[in-house]
Amino acid sequence: MTADFFRTLGIAVREGRVFTAADDHRAQPVAIVNDTFARQYLGGGSPIGRVVTFGGDRRHVVVGVVADTRYRRVEQ
């Protein structure tokens, strides 16, 4: 995923940042979550800096929150 992914799809960044070139395989794993995920699974307050686990026991630090979206295909 590139740094322009969310901008290209018109998805607003609500808080934090998007992925950068520094977020490669050598860096600490990071995640960008949507509003609903942040609210349902990370409770109140800012989710930036919180740790979520994906892929078994792989820990990711939340660095950004984006708006919820709905689409079935990229064209939508």
PDB file of N, CA, C, O and CB in Angstrom:
ATOM      1  N   MET A   1       0.850  -1.167   0.000  1.00  0.00           N
ATOM      2  CA  MET A   1       0.000   0.000   0.000  1.00  0.00           C
ATOM      3  C   MET A   1       0.900   1.235   0.000  1.00  0.00           C
ATOM      4  O   MET A   1       1.896   1.294   0.721  1.00  0.00           O
ATOM      5  CB  MET A   1      -0.969  -0.005   1.224  1.00  0.00           C
ATOM      6  N   THR A   2       0.540   2.197  -0.801  1.00  0.00           N
ATOM      7  CA  THR A   2       1.349   3.404  -0.901  1.00  0.00           C
ATOM      8  C   THR A   2       0.802   4.507   0.002  1.00  0.00           C
ATOM      9  O   THR A   2      -0.308   4.416   0.524  1.00  0.00           O
ATOM     10  CB  THR A   2       1.404   3.886  -2.350  1.00  0.00           C
ATOM     11  N   ALA A   3       1.604   5.538   0.167  1.00  0.00           N
ATOM     12  CA  ALA A   3       1.208   6.675   0.996  1.00  0.00           C
ATOM     13  C   ALA A   3      -0.011   7.397   0.419  1.00  0.00           C
ATOM     14  O   ALA A   3      -0.725   8.073   1.159  1.00  0.00           O
ATOM     15  CB  ALA A   3       2.374   7.652   1.138  1.00  0.00           C
ATOM     16  N   ASP A   4      -0.263   7.268  -0.885  1.00  0.00           N
ATOM     17  CA  ASP A   4      -1.382   7.954  -1.542  1.00  0.00           C
ATOM     18  C   ASP A   4      -2.674   7.143  -1.564  1.00  0.00           C
ATOM     19  O   ASP A   4      -3.679   7.607  -2.101  1.00  0.00           O
ATOM     20  CB  ASP A   4      -1.001   8.302  -2.948  1.00  0.00           C
ATOM     21  N   PHE A   5      -2.664   5.955  -0.998  1.00  0.00           N
ATOM     22  CA  PHE A   5      -3.811   5.054  -1.077  1.00  0.00           C
ATOM     23  C   PHE A   5      -5.112   5.727  -0.634  1.00  0.00           C
ATOM     24  O   PHE A   5      -6.077   5.751  -1.397  1.00  0.00           O
ATOM     25  CB  PHE A   5      -3.557   3.822  -0.228  1.00  0.00           C
ATOM     26  N   PHE A   6      -5.154   6.268   0.570  1.00  0.00           N
ATOM     27  CA  PHE A   6      -6.394   6.845   1.100  1.00  0.00           C
ATOM     28  C   PHE A   6      -6.806   8.094   0.335  1.00  0.00           C
ATOM     29  O   PHE A   6      -7.993   8.298   0.082  1.00  0.00           O
ATOM     30  CB  PHE A   6      -6.233   7.176   2.579  1.00  0.00           C
ATOM     31  N   ARG A   7      -5.850   8.925  -0.034  1.00  0.00           N
ATOM     32  CA  ARG A   7      -6.162  10.131  -0.809  1.00  0.00           C
ATOM     33  C   ARG A   7      -6.719   9.765  -2.176  1.00  0.00           C
ATOM     34  O   ARG A   7      -7.683  10.373  -2.641  1.00  0.00           O
ATOM     35  CB  ARG A   7      -4.913  11.011  -0.968  1.00  0.00           C
ATOM     36  N   THR A   8      -6.120   8.780  -2.815  1.00  0.00           N
ATOM     37  CA  THR A   8      -6.570   8.351  -4.132  1.00  0.00           C
ATOM     38  C   THR A   8      -8.017   7.856  -4.098  1.00  0.00           C
ATOM     39  O   THR A   8      -8.794   8.127  -5.013  1.00  0.00           O
ATOM     40  CB  THR A   8      -5.656   7.255  -4.668  1.00  0.00           C
ATOM     41  N   LEU A   9      -8.368   7.136  -3.046  1.00  0.00           N
ATOM     42  CA  LEU A   9      -9.731   6.614  -2.920  1.00  0.00           C
ATOM     43  C   LEU A   9     -10.701   7.608  -2.287  1.00  0.00           C
ATOM     44  O   LEU A   9     -11.886   7.310  -2.140  1.00  0.00           O
ATOM     45  CB  LEU A   9      -9.716   5.349  -2.107  1.00  0.00           C
ATOM     46  N   GLY A  10     -10.206   8.783  -1.912  1.00  0.00           N
ATOM     47  CA  GLY A  10     -11.072   9.801  -1.330  1.00  0.00           C
ATOM     48  C   GLY A  10     -11.505   9.489   0.086  1.00  0.00           C
ATOM     49  O   GLY A  10     -12.585   9.903   0.511  1.00  0.00           O
ATOM     50  N   ILE A  11     -10.682   8.768   0.821  1.00  0.00           N
ATOM     51  CA  ILE A  11     -10.992   8.397   2.205  1.00  0.00           C
ATOM     52  C   ILE A  11     -10.312   9.397   3.136  1.00  0.00           C
ATOM     53  O   ILE A  11      -9.090   9.541   3.119  1.00  0.00           O
ATOM     54  CB  ILE A  11     -10.528   6.929   2.522  1.00  0.00           C
ATOM     55  N   ALA A  12     -11.101  10.075   3.935  1.00  0.00           N
ATOM     56  CA  ALA A  12     -10.577  11.112   4.821  1.00  0.00           C
ATOM     57  C   ALA A  12      -9.793  10.517   5.986  1.00  0.00           C
ATOM     58  O   ALA A  12     -10.197   9.521   6.586  1.00  0.00           O
ATOM     59  CB  ALA A  12     -11.715  11.973   5.350  1.00  0.00           C
ATOM     60  N   VAL A  13      -8.677  11.143   6.286  1.00  0.00           N
ATOM     61  CA  VAL A  13      -7.903  10.778   7.469  1.00  0.00           C
ATOM     62  C   VAL A  13      -8.442  11.608   8.624  1.00  0.00           C
ATOM     63  O   VAL A  13      -8.377  12.836   8.591  1.00  0.00           O
ATOM     64  CB  VAL A  13      -6.353  11.014   7.257  1.00  0.00           C
ATOM     65  N   ARG A  14      -8.969  10.949   9.635  1.00  0.00           N
ATOM     66  CA  ARG A  14      -9.588  11.634  10.769  1.00  0.00           C
ATOM     67  C   ARG A  14      -8.566  12.038  11.825  1.00  0.00           C
ATOM     68  O   ARG A  14      -8.689  13.087  12.457  1.00  0.00           O
ATOM     69  CB  ARG A  14     -10.645  10.748  11.396  1.00  0.00           C
ATOM     70  N   GLU A  15      -7.562  11.196  12.005  1.00  0.00           N
ATOM     71  CA  GLU A  15      -6.592  11.442  13.073  1.00  0.00           C
ATOM     72  C   GLU A  15      -5.303  10.698  12.734  1.00  0.00           C
ATOM     73  O   GLU A  15      -5.331   9.647  12.094  1.00  0.00           O
ATOM     74  CB  GLU A  15      -7.153  10.989  14.467  1.00  0.00           C
ATOM     75  N   GLY A  16      -4.196  11.244  13.161  1.00  0.00           N
ATOM     76  CA  GLY A  16      -2.921  10.567  12.944  1.00  0.00           C
ATOM     77  C   GLY A  16      -2.396  10.752  11.535  1.00  0.00           C
ATOM     78  O   GLY A  16      -2.517  11.824  10.941  1.00  0.00           O
ATOM     79  N   ARG A  17      -1.810   9.681  11.012  1.00  0.00           N
ATOM     80  CA  ARG A  17      -1.140   9.769   9.715  1.00  0.00           C
ATOM     81  C   ARG A  17      -1.460   8.557   8.850  1.00  0.00           C
ATOM     82  O   ARG A  17      -2.042   7.574   9.307  1.00  0.00           O
ATOM     83  CB  ARG A  17       0.373   9.896   9.903  1.00  0.00           C
ATOM     84  N   VAL A  18      -1.058   8.660   7.583  1.00  0.00           N
ATOM     85  CA  VAL A  18      -1.182   7.541   6.658  1.00  0.00           C
ATOM     86  C   VAL A  18       0.145   6.782   6.627  1.00  0.00           C
ATOM     87  O   VAL A  18       1.105   7.167   7.294  1.00  0.00           O
ATOM     88  CB  VAL A  18      -1.581   8.033   5.230  1.00  0.00           C
ATOM     89  N   PHE A  19       0.188   5.713   5.856  1.00  0.00           N
ATOM     90  CA  PHE A  19       1.425   4.961   5.700  1.00  0.00           C
ATOM     91  C   PHE A  19       2.463   5.814   4.981  1.00  0.00           C
ATOM     92  O   PHE A  19       2.125   6.656   4.150  1.00  0.00           O
ATOM     93  CB  PHE A  19       1.174   3.650   4.930  1.00  0.00           C
ATOM     94  N   THR A  20       3.723   5.584   5.310  1.00  0.00           N
ATOM     95  CA  THR A  20       4.821   6.272   4.638  1.00  0.00           C
ATOM     96  C   THR A  20       5.809   5.228   4.126  1.00  0.00           C
ATOM     97  O   THR A  20       5.688   4.040   4.425  1.00  0.00           O
ATOM     98  CB  THR A  20       5.525   7.286   5.598  1.00  0.00           C
ATOM     99  N   ALA A  21       6.778   5.684   3.358  1.00  0.00           N
ATOM    100  CA  ALA A  21       7.818   4.789   2.844  1.00  0.00           C
ATOM    101  C   ALA A  21       8.612   4.148   3.976  1.00  0.00           C
ATOM    102  O   ALA A  21       9.195   3.079   3.797  1.00  0.00           O
ATOM    103  CB  ALA A  21       8.761   5.551   1.914  1.00  0.00           C
ATOM    104  N   ALA A  22       8.640   4.787   5.128  1.00  0.00           N
ATOM    105  CA  ALA A  22       9.372   4.246   6.280  1.00  0.00           C
ATOM    106  C   ALA A  22       8.672   3.039   6.899  1.00  0.00           C
ATOM    107  O   ALA A  22       9.282   2.305   7.676  1.00  0.00           O
ATOM    108  CB  ALA A  22       9.552   5.326   7.335  1.00  0.00           C
ATOM    109  N   ASP A  23       7.414   2.829   6.568  1.00  0.00           N
ATOM    110  CA  ASP A  23       6.642   1.712   7.121  1.00  0.00           C
ATOM    111  C   ASP A  23       6.881   0.443   6.298  1.00  0.00           C
ATOM    112  O   ASP A  23       5.945  -0.137   5.748  1.00  0.00           O
ATOM    113  CB  ASP A  23       5.130   2.056   7.155  1.00  0.00           C
ATOM    114  N   ASP A  24       8.130   0.027   6.224  1.00  0.00           N
ATOM    115  CA  ASP A  24       8.459  -1.165   5.450  1.00  0.00           C
ATOM    116  C   ASP A  24       8.701  -2.361   6.367  1.00  0.00           C
ATOM    117  O   ASP A  24       8.436  -2.284   7.567  1.00  0.00           O
ATOM    118  CB  ASP A  24       9.692  -0.910   4.575  1.00  0.00           C
ATOM    119  N   HIS A  25       9.194  -3.447   5.820  1.00  0.00           N
ATOM    120  CA  HIS A  25       9.371  -4.692   6.579  1.00  0.00           C
ATOM    121  C   HIS A  25      10.376  -4.570   7.722  1.00  0.00           C
ATOM    122  O   HIS A  25      10.395  -5.419   8.613  1.00  0.00           O
ATOM    123  CB  HIS A  25       9.811  -5.793   5.650  1.00  0.00           C
ATOM    124  N   ARG A  26      11.206  -3.535   7.712  1.00  0.00           N
ATOM    125  CA  ARG A  26      12.187  -3.350   8.784  1.00  0.00           C
ATOM    126  C   ARG A  26      11.641  -2.539   9.952  1.00  0.00           C
ATOM    127  O   ARG A  26      12.224  -2.532  11.036  1.00  0.00           O
ATOM    128  CB  ARG A  26      13.419  -2.675   8.239  1.00  0.00           C
ATOM    129  N   ALA A  27      10.539  -1.867   9.731  1.00  0.00           N
ATOM    130  CA  ALA A  27       9.967  -0.974  10.748  1.00  0.00           C
ATOM    131  C   ALA A  27       9.007  -1.734  11.659  1.00  0.00           C
ATOM    132  O   ALA A  27       8.582  -2.852  11.367  1.00  0.00           O
ATOM    133  CB  ALA A  27       9.237   0.208  10.080  1.00  0.00           C
ATOM    134  N   GLN A  28       8.690  -1.092  12.753  1.00  0.00           N
ATOM    135  CA  GLN A  28       7.670  -1.628  13.653  1.00  0.00           C
ATOM    136  C   GLN A  28       6.355  -1.695  12.886  1.00  0.00           C
ATOM    137  O   GLN A  28       6.002  -0.730  12.208  1.00  0.00           O
ATOM    138  CB  GLN A  28       7.527  -0.752  14.951  1.00  0.00           C
ATOM    139  N   PRO A  29       5.614  -2.810  12.972  1.00  0.00           N
ATOM    140  CA  PRO A  29       4.343  -2.892  12.260  1.00  0.00           C
ATOM    141  C   PRO A  29       3.350  -1.845  12.757  1.00  0.00           C
ATOM    142  O   PRO A  29       3.179  -1.653  13.960  1.00  0.00           O
ATOM    143  CB  PRO A  29       3.746  -4.286  12.411  1.00  0.00           C
ATOM    144  N   VAL A  30       2.704  -1.177  11.813  1.00  0.00           N
ATOM    145  CA  VAL A  30       1.720  -0.154  12.153  1.00  0.00           C
ATOM    146  C   VAL A  30       0.395  -0.494  11.490  1.00  0.00           C
ATOM    147  O   VAL A  30       0.342  -1.279  10.543  1.00  0.00           O
ATOM    148  CB  VAL A  30       2.206   1.254  11.720  1.00  0.00           C
ATOM    149  N   ALA A  31      -0.677   0.109  12.000  1.00  0.00           N
ATOM    150  CA  ALA A  31      -2.018  -0.103  11.455  1.00  0.00           C
ATOM    151  C   ALA A  31      -2.740   1.222  11.360  1.00  0.00           C
ATOM    152  O   ALA A  31      -2.525   2.136  12.155  1.00  0.00           O
ATOM    153  CB  ALA A  31      -2.822  -1.095  12.321  1.00  0.00           C
ATOM    154  N   ILE A  32      -3.602   1.297  10.363  1.00  0.00           N
ATOM    155  CA  ILE A  32      -4.533   2.404  10.231  1.00  0.00           C
ATOM    156  C   ILE A  32      -5.919   1.775  10.307  1.00  0.00           C
ATOM    157  O   ILE A  32      -6.231   0.860   9.545  1.00  0.00           O
ATOM    158  CB  ILE A  32      -4.313   3.225   8.881  1.00  0.00           C
ATOM    159  N   VAL A  33      -6.733   2.254  11.207  1.00  0.00           N
ATOM    160  CA  VAL A  33      -8.055   1.672  11.429  1.00  0.00           C
ATOM    161  C   VAL A  33      -9.125   2.676  11.023  1.00  0.00           C
ATOM    162  O   VAL A  33      -8.849   3.867  10.885  1.00  0.00           O
ATOM    163  CB  VAL A  33      -8.236   1.251  12.912  1.00  0.00           C
ATOM    164  N   ASN A  34     -10.349   2.188  10.832  1.00  0.00           N
ATOM    165  CA  ASN A  34     -11.429   3.113  10.504  1.00  0.00           C
ATOM    166  C   ASN A  34     -12.165   3.528  11.781  1.00  0.00           C
ATOM    167  O   ASN A  34     -11.932   2.983  12.860  1.00  0.00           O
ATOM    168  CB  ASN A  34     -12.412   2.469   9.492  1.00  0.00           C
ATOM    169  N   ASP A  35     -13.055   4.502  11.625  1.00  0.00           N
ATOM    170  CA  ASP A  35     -13.799   5.043  12.770  1.00  0.00           C
ATOM    171  C   ASP A  35     -14.518   3.955  13.559  1.00  0.00           C
ATOM    172  O   ASP A  35     -14.452   3.927  14.788  1.00  0.00           O
ATOM    173  CB  ASP A  35     -14.807   6.076  12.294  1.00  0.00           C
ATOM    174  N   THR A  36     -15.205   3.060  12.852  1.00  0.00           N
ATOM    175  CA  THR A  36     -15.977   2.028  13.535  1.00  0.00           C
ATOM    176  C   THR A  36     -15.088   1.082  14.320  1.00  0.00           C
ATOM    177  O   THR A  36     -15.400   0.753  15.464  1.00  0.00           O
ATOM    178  CB  THR A  36     -16.801   1.247  12.537  1.00  0.00           C
ATOM    179  N   PHE A  37     -13.996   0.641  13.734  1.00  0.00           N
ATOM    180  CA  PHE A  37     -13.065  -0.234  14.454  1.00  0.00           C
ATOM    181  C   PHE A  37     -12.557   0.460  15.712  1.00  0.00           C
ATOM    182  O   PHE A  37     -12.529  -0.134  16.790  1.00  0.00           O
ATOM    183  CB  PHE A  37     -11.879  -0.636  13.547  1.00  0.00           C
ATOM    184  N   ALA A  38     -12.158   1.711  15.567  1.00  0.00           N
ATOM    185  CA  ALA A  38     -11.635   2.459  16.715  1.00  0.00           C
ATOM    186  C   ALA A  38     -12.668   2.551  17.831  1.00  0.00           C
ATOM    187  O   ALA A  38     -12.341   2.356  19.001  1.00  0.00           O
ATOM    188  CB  ALA A  38     -11.204   3.865  16.286  1.00  0.00           C
ATOM    189  N   ARG A  39     -13.895   2.842  17.476  1.00  0.00           N
ATOM    190  CA  ARG A  39     -14.961   2.994  18.462  1.00  0.00           C
ATOM    191  C   ARG A  39     -15.329   1.649  19.104  1.00  0.00           C
ATOM    192  O   ARG A  39     -15.467   1.568  20.324  1.00  0.00           O
ATOM    193  CB  ARG A  39     -16.196   3.619  17.807  1.00  0.00           C
ATOM    194  N   GLN A  40     -15.486   0.607  18.300  1.00  0.00           N
ATOM    195  CA  GLN A  40     -15.944  -0.681  18.817  1.00  0.00           C
ATOM    196  C   GLN A  40     -14.878  -1.468  19.568  1.00  0.00           C
ATOM    197  O   GLN A  40     -15.183  -2.147  20.548  1.00  0.00           O
ATOM    198  CB  GLN A  40     -16.455  -1.509  17.694  1.00  0.00           C
ATOM    199  N   TYR A  41     -13.645  -1.384  19.122  1.00  0.00           N
ATOM    200  CA  TYR A  41     -12.613  -2.235  19.701  1.00  0.00           C
ATOM    201  C   TYR A  41     -11.569  -1.508  20.540  1.00  0.00           C
ATOM    202  O   TYR A  41     -10.847  -2.134  21.315  1.00  0.00           O
ATOM    203  CB  TYR A  41     -11.931  -2.958  18.620  1.00  0.00           C
ATOM    204  N   LEU A  42     -11.489  -0.189  20.387  1.00  0.00           N
ATOM    205  CA  LEU A  42     -10.458   0.540  21.127  1.00  0.00           C
ATOM    206  C   LEU A  42     -11.042   1.529  22.117  1.00  0.00           C
ATOM    207  O   LEU A  42     -10.305   2.288  22.747  1.00  0.00           O
ATOM    208  CB  LEU A  42      -9.552   1.265  20.169  1.00  0.00           C
ATOM    209  N   GLY A  43     -12.368   1.528  22.261  1.00  0.00           N
ATOM    210  CA  GLY A  43     -13.018   2.363  23.269  1.00  0.00           C
ATOM    211  C   GLY A  43     -12.895   3.846  22.997  1.00  0.00           C
ATOM    212  O   GLY A  43     -12.614   4.270  21.876  1.00  0.00           O
ATOM    213  N   GLY A  44     -13.109   4.621  24.034  1.00  0.00           N
ATOM    214  CA  GLY A  44     -13.065   6.069  23.906  1.00  0.00           C
ATOM    215  C   GLY A  44     -11.659   6.612  23.839  1.00  0.00           C
ATOM    216  O   GLY A  44     -10.681   5.895  24.048  1.00  0.00           O
ATOM    217  N   GLY A  45     -11.581   7.868  23.549  1.00  0.00           N
ATOM    218  CA  GLY A  45     -10.287   8.533  23.467  1.00  0.00           C
ATOM    219  C   GLY A  45      -9.572   8.234  22.170  1.00  0.00           C
ATOM    220  O   GLY A  45     -10.092   7.532  21.303  1.00  0.00           O
ATOM    221  N   SER A  46      -8.400   8.763  22.049  1.00  0.00           N
ATOM    222  CA  SER A  46      -7.628   8.588  20.832  1.00  0.00           C
ATOM    223  C   SER A  46      -7.024   7.184  20.758  1.00  0.00           C
ATOM    224  O   SER A  46      -6.434   6.712  21.730  1.00  0.00           O
ATOM    225  CB  SER A  46      -6.527   9.642  20.750  1.00  0.00           C
ATOM    226  N   PRO A  47      -7.168   6.516  19.613  1.00  0.00           N
ATOM    227  CA  PRO A  47      -6.563   5.198  19.460  1.00  0.00           C
ATOM    228  C   PRO A  47      -5.094   5.253  19.024  1.00  0.00           C
ATOM    229  O   PRO A  47      -4.420   4.225  18.978  1.00  0.00           O
ATOM    230  CB  PRO A  47      -7.355   4.396  18.460  1.00  0.00           C
ATOM    231  N   ILE A  48      -4.605   6.447  18.707  1.00  0.00           N
ATOM    232  CA  ILE A  48      -3.220   6.578  18.247  1.00  0.00           C
ATOM    233  C   ILE A  48      -2.275   6.095  19.346  1.00  0.00           C
ATOM    234  O   ILE A  48      -2.361   6.517  20.499  1.00  0.00           O
ATOM    235  CB  ILE A  48      -2.898   8.056  17.853  1.00  0.00           C
ATOM    236  N   GLY A  49      -1.375   5.202  18.953  1.00  0.00           N
ATOM    237  CA  GLY A  49      -0.421   4.640  19.902  1.00  0.00           C
ATOM    238  C   GLY A  49      -0.887   3.361  20.563  1.00  0.00           C
ATOM    239  O   GLY A  49      -0.092   2.674  21.205  1.00  0.00           O
ATOM    240  N   ARG A  50      -2.168   3.025  20.419  1.00  0.00           N
ATOM    241  CA  ARG A  50      -2.679   1.769  20.976  1.00  0.00           C
ATOM    242  C   ARG A  50      -2.132   0.608  20.171  1.00  0.00           C
ATOM    243  O   ARG A  50      -1.760   0.777  19.009  1.00  0.00           O
ATOM    244  CB  ARG A  50      -4.232   1.746  20.981  1.00  0.00           C
ATOM    245  N   VAL A  51      -2.078  -0.564  20.772  1.00  0.00           N
ATOM    246  CA  VAL A  51      -1.551  -1.755  20.109  1.00  0.00           C
ATOM    247  C   VAL A  51      -2.702  -2.706  19.803  1.00  0.00           C
ATOM    248  O   VAL A  51      -3.525  -3.004  20.669  1.00  0.00           O
ATOM    249  CB  VAL A  51      -0.475  -2.456  20.990  1.00  0.00           C
ATOM    250  N   VAL A  52      -2.748  -3.177  18.560  1.00  0.00           N
ATOM    251  CA  VAL A  52      -3.726  -4.183  18.144  1.00  0.00           C
ATOM    252  C   VAL A  52      -2.950  -5.384  17.615  1.00  0.00           C
ATOM    253  O   VAL A  52      -1.826  -5.253  17.131  1.00  0.00           O
ATOM    254  CB  VAL A  52      -4.719  -3.615  17.055  1.00  0.00           C
ATOM    255  N   THR A  53      -3.567  -6.549  17.715  1.00  0.00           N
ATOM    256  CA  THR A  53      -2.915  -7.774  17.274  1.00  0.00           C
ATOM    257  C   THR A  53      -3.639  -8.344  16.070  1.00  0.00           C
ATOM    258  O   THR A  53      -4.845  -8.583  16.113  1.00  0.00           O
ATOM    259  CB  THR A  53      -2.867  -8.806  18.408  1.00  0.00           C
ATOM    260  N   PHE A  54      -2.900  -8.558  15.002  1.00  0.00           N
ATOM    261  CA  PHE A  54      -3.409  -9.173  13.781  1.00  0.00           C
ATOM    262  C   PHE A  54      -2.488 -10.319  13.412  1.00  0.00           C
ATOM    263  O   PHE A  54      -1.306 -10.304  13.755  1.00  0.00           O
ATOM    264  CB  PHE A  54      -3.512  -8.138  12.617  1.00  0.00           C
ATOM    265  N   GLY A  55      -3.017 -11.307  12.719  1.00  0.00           N
ATOM    266  CA  GLY A  55      -2.167 -12.391  12.231  1.00  0.00           C
ATOM    267  C   GLY A  55      -1.546 -13.202  13.342  1.00  0.00           C
ATOM    268  O   GLY A  55      -0.331 -13.399  13.372  1.00  0.00           O
ATOM    269  N   GLY A  56      -2.362 -13.667  14.244  1.00  0.00           N
ATOM    270  CA  GLY A  56      -1.825 -14.450  15.361  1.00  0.00           C
ATOM    271  C   GLY A  56      -1.352 -13.545  16.471  1.00  0.00           C
ATOM    272  O   GLY A  56      -2.159 -12.952  17.187  1.00  0.00           O
ATOM    273  N   ASP A  57      -0.055 -13.438  16.616  1.00  0.00           N
ATOM    274  CA  ASP A  57       0.480 -12.630  17.711  1.00  0.00           C
ATOM    275  C   ASP A  57       1.275 -11.424  17.223  1.00  0.00           C
ATOM    276  O   ASP A  57       2.093 -10.880  17.964  1.00  0.00           O
ATOM    277  CB  ASP A  57       1.354 -13.482  18.596  1.00  0.00           C
ATOM    278  N   ARG A  58       1.047 -11.010  16.003  1.00  0.00           N
ATOM    279  CA  ARG A  58       1.784  -9.877  15.449  1.00  0.00           C
ATOM    280  C   ARG A  58       1.151  -8.566  15.919  1.00  0.00           C
ATOM    281  O   ARG A  58       0.001  -8.267  15.595  1.00  0.00           O
ATOM    282  CB  ARG A  58       1.811  -9.945  13.899  1.00  0.00           C
ATOM    283  N   ARG A  59       1.904  -7.803  16.673  1.00  0.00           N
ATOM    284  CA  ARG A  59       1.419  -6.557  17.270  1.00  0.00           C
ATOM    285  C   ARG A  59       1.676  -5.377  16.339  1.00  0.00           C
ATOM    286  O   ARG A  59       2.756  -5.243  15.763  1.00  0.00           O
ATOM    287  CB  ARG A  59       2.092  -6.313  18.633  1.00  0.00           C
ATOM    288  N   HIS A  60       0.666  -4.529  16.205  1.00  0.00           N
ATOM    289  CA  HIS A  60       0.743  -3.332  15.361  1.00  0.00           C
ATOM    290  C   HIS A  60       0.367  -2.120  16.197  1.00  0.00           C
ATOM    291  O   HIS A  60      -0.557  -2.184  17.008  1.00  0.00           O
ATOM    292  CB  HIS A  60      -0.190  -3.454  14.113  1.00  0.00           C
ATOM    293  N   VAL A  61       1.070  -1.033  16.005  1.00  0.00           N
ATOM    294  CA  VAL A  61       0.743   0.217  16.678  1.00  0.00           C
ATOM    295  C   VAL A  61      -0.166   1.029  15.757  1.00  0.00           C
ATOM    296  O   VAL A  61       0.147   1.221  14.582  1.00  0.00           O
ATOM    297  CB  VAL A  61       2.037   1.021  17.051  1.00  0.00           C
ATOM    298  N   VAL A  62      -1.277   1.497  16.286  1.00  0.00           N
ATOM    299  CA  VAL A  62      -2.203   2.311  15.502  1.00  0.00           C
ATOM    300  C   VAL A  62      -1.588   3.696  15.304  1.00  0.00           C
ATOM    301  O   VAL A  62      -1.263   4.392  16.267  1.00  0.00           O
ATOM    302  CB  VAL A  62      -3.602   2.412  16.203  1.00  0.00           C
ATOM    303  N   VAL A  63      -1.435   4.081  14.033  1.00  0.00           N
ATOM    304  CA  VAL A  63      -0.859   5.388  13.715  1.00  0.00           C
ATOM    305  C   VAL A  63      -1.854   6.320  13.043  1.00  0.00           C
ATOM    306  O   VAL A  63      -1.583   7.511  12.890  1.00  0.00           O
ATOM    307  CB  VAL A  63       0.345   5.216  12.826  1.00  0.00           C
ATOM    308  N   GLY A  64      -3.019   5.781  12.636  1.00  0.00           N
ATOM    309  CA  GLY A  64      -3.995   6.616  11.957  1.00  0.00           C
ATOM    310  C   GLY A  64      -5.402   6.065  12.052  1.00  0.00           C
ATOM    311  O   GLY A  64      -5.615   4.870  12.256  1.00  0.00           O
ATOM    312  N   VAL A  65      -6.359   6.973  11.898  1.00  0.00           N
ATOM    313  CA  VAL A  65      -7.779   6.622  11.851  1.00  0.00           C
ATOM    314  C   VAL A  65      -8.347   7.274  10.605  1.00  0.00           C
ATOM    315  O   VAL A  65      -8.131   8.460  10.358  1.00  0.00           O
ATOM    316  CB  VAL A  65      -8.552   7.085  13.154  1.00  0.00           C
ATOM    317  N   VAL A  66      -9.080   6.484   9.818  1.00  0.00           N
ATOM    318  CA  VAL A  66      -9.710   7.007   8.611  1.00  0.00           C
ATOM    319  C   VAL A  66     -11.223   6.880   8.709  1.00  0.00           C
ATOM    320  O   VAL A  66     -11.750   6.135   9.536  1.00  0.00           O
ATOM    321  CB  VAL A  66      -9.190   6.272   7.363  1.00  0.00           C
ATOM    322  N   ALA A  67     -11.899   7.614   7.857  1.00  0.00           N
ATOM    323  CA  ALA A  67     -13.366   7.581   7.821  1.00  0.00           C
ATOM    324  C   ALA A  67     -13.847   6.205   7.376  1.00  0.00           C
ATOM    325  O   ALA A  67     -13.166   5.501   6.630  1.00  0.00           O
ATOM    326  CB  ALA A  67     -13.918   8.677   6.873  1.00  0.00           C
ATOM    327  N   ASP A  68     -15.027   5.839   7.848  1.00  0.00           N
ATOM    328  CA  ASP A  68     -15.679   4.628   7.361  1.00  0.00           C
ATOM    329  C   ASP A  68     -16.037   4.824   5.891  1.00  0.00           C
ATOM    330  O   ASP A  68     -16.363   5.933   5.468  1.00  0.00           O
ATOM    331  CB  ASP A  68     -16.948   4.292   8.207  1.00  0.00           C
ATOM    332  N   THR A  69     -15.975   3.759   5.127  1.00  0.00           N
ATOM    333  CA  THR A  69     -16.370   3.805   3.724  1.00  0.00           C
ATOM    334  C   THR A  69     -17.182   2.574   3.387  1.00  0.00           C
ATOM    335  O   THR A  69     -17.156   1.577   4.109  1.00  0.00           O
ATOM    336  CB  THR A  69     -15.140   3.910   2.804  1.00  0.00           C
ATOM    337  N   ARG A  70     -17.894   2.654   2.295  1.00  0.00           N
ATOM    338  CA  ARG A  70     -18.634   1.510   1.778  1.00  0.00           C
ATOM    339  C   ARG A  70     -18.454   1.468   0.281  1.00  0.00           C
ATOM    340  O   ARG A  70     -18.808   2.410  -0.429  1.00  0.00           O
ATOM    341  CB  ARG A  70     -20.136   1.581   2.156  1.00  0.00           C
ATOM    342  N   TYR A  71     -17.915   0.397  -0.181  1.00  0.00           N
ATOM    343  CA  TYR A  71     -17.849   0.182  -1.615  1.00  0.00           C
ATOM    344  C   TYR A  71     -17.629  -1.291  -1.887  1.00  0.00           C
ATOM    345  O   TYR A  71     -17.048  -2.007  -1.072  1.00  0.00           O
ATOM    346  CB  TYR A  71     -16.734   1.029  -2.253  1.00  0.00           C
ATOM    347  N   ARG A  72     -18.088  -1.727  -3.019  1.00  0.00           N
ATOM    348  CA  ARG A  72     -17.916  -3.131  -3.416  1.00  0.00           C
ATOM    349  C   ARG A  72     -16.750  -3.254  -4.389  1.00  0.00           C
ATOM    350  O   ARG A  72     -16.060  -4.273  -4.427  1.00  0.00           O
ATOM    351  CB  ARG A  72     -19.216  -3.690  -4.057  1.00  0.00           C
ATOM    352  N   ARG A  73     -16.544  -2.213  -5.165  1.00  0.00           N
ATOM    353  CA  ARG A  73     -15.444  -2.200  -6.136  1.00  0.00           C
ATOM    354  C   ARG A  73     -14.756  -0.851  -6.038  1.00  0.00           C
ATOM    355  O   ARG A  73     -15.355   0.124  -5.584  1.00  0.00           O
ATOM    356  CB  ARG A  73     -15.954  -2.470  -7.599  1.00  0.00           C
ATOM    357  N   VAL A  74     -13.526  -0.792  -6.454  1.00  0.00           N
ATOM    358  CA  VAL A  74     -12.777   0.461  -6.416  1.00  0.00           C
ATOM    359  C   VAL A  74     -13.498   1.546  -7.195  1.00  0.00           C
ATOM    360  O   VAL A  74     -13.431   2.720  -6.828  1.00  0.00           O
ATOM    361  CB  VAL A  74     -11.368   0.262  -6.973  1.00  0.00           C
ATOM    362  N   GLU A  75     -14.186   1.171  -8.266  1.00  0.00           N
ATOM    363  CA  GLU A  75     -14.884   2.157  -9.095  1.00  0.00           C
ATOM    364  C   GLU A  75     -15.982   2.880  -8.313  1.00  0.00           C
ATOM    365  O   GLU A  75     -16.364   3.990  -8.685  1.00  0.00           O
ATOM    366  CB  GLU A  75     -15.486   1.478 -10.325  1.00  0.00           C
ATOM    367  N   GLN A  76     -16.486   2.287  -7.259  1.00  0.00           N
ATOM    368  CA  GLN A  76     -17.556   2.896  -6.475  1.00  0.00           C
ATOM    369  C   GLN A  76     -16.985   3.869  -5.478  1.00  0.00           C
ATOM    370  O   GLN A  76     -17.733   4.487  -4.721  1.00  0.00           O
ATOM    371  CB  GLN A  76     -18.382   1.835  -5.759  1.00  0.00           C
TER     372      GLN A  76
END
